Amino acid sequence: MEEFFEIWYLLSGHVQANLTAYVIGCVLALPLIYFTRKWSVPGILYAIEISIYLTIMHIVIHLVVGLAAWFKTNSSIRALNKEGVPVDAVFWTTPMVRFWDKTIYDPQWIAYMELSFILIIVILVLRYRPMRTQKPKPRFAVDGTKKAETDNDTKSLANKYGRNRYADDWAKEAAKSSRDSRIRRQSGK
């Protein structure tokens, strides 16, 4: 739990130290994102999705390494030293916060394993969840009129004549065709 507080203190301290830069960046980025939202919003959401997958992967590796170290230490049959731990005890760890620092990883190869998992996750996301930009709604109908005017005209006509205007005609047509088919069958016998 203290690792999460460490993350919180790091983030809050960084934001407080660079508050003016964040405000200026937001003021400049928001209009740019708004005017290019067709391309920028899917890109931002895509980056958030990939970062969620990478965070889950990092937490799972952190837990598996801790569990493996605990199991190796507790399943040892070697004699205990003065501190009460086996002679061949391991203290494998992965950093939860400073994951970019390769020197903190106890077996150094775990850092490279995480990098390979990052590459695999990015490739899988690109392959199975490709980014798609939003399709804009057409503003004009086929005849050249504005789409909003055409939609409003269609709605007003539907309200004027009723939505079920032709329902009775179609029901009569269906009844007539079924009656004609019965008459043909009877005359064919």
Disulfide bonds with the S-S distance in Angstrom:
none
